[in-house]
Amino acid sequence: MSTPDCLFCKIVAKAIPAKIVLENDHVLAFEDIRPMAPTHALVIPKKHIVGIHDATPEDAAVLGQVLLAARDAAEKLGLGEGGYRLVINQGDDAGQSVLHLHCHVLGGRPMAWPPG
């Protein structure tokens, strides 16, 4: 279920502190320690999944939980009215720095398009 050397698994296990935004049985949302926007949170499944490319059909429910929790975290952080961006990076070329699936919730400023 978890990987002992995974930073995010350690946060789920409460072995590393985090500013938790919300939590349920399936996911954990917390503030990013290196924010890329005025408001920046991460939403992770409690189950260790390396990335979206590694998700299986059996992970469909938890993937849905991640997206719903991202919406709820955005609302809780005051981003619901003005808007926000959700980002899931996959692999080195996309900038995935922690090998545990995570969804960035970014807001608090206008976002440019295209993003990269």
Sequence and secondary structure as in RCSB ss.txt:
>XXXX:A:sequence
MSTPDCLFCKIVAKAIPAKIVLENDHVLAFEDIRPMAPTHALVIPKKHIVGIHDATPEDAAVLGQVLLAARDAAE
KLGLGEGGYRLVINQGDDAGQSVLHLHCHVLGGRPMAWPPG
>XXXX:A:secstr
   TT HHHHHHTTSS   EEEE SSEEEEE SS SSSEEEEEEESS    GGG  GGGHHHHHHHHHHHHHHHH
HTT TTT EEEE   SGGGT  SSS  EEEEESS   SS  
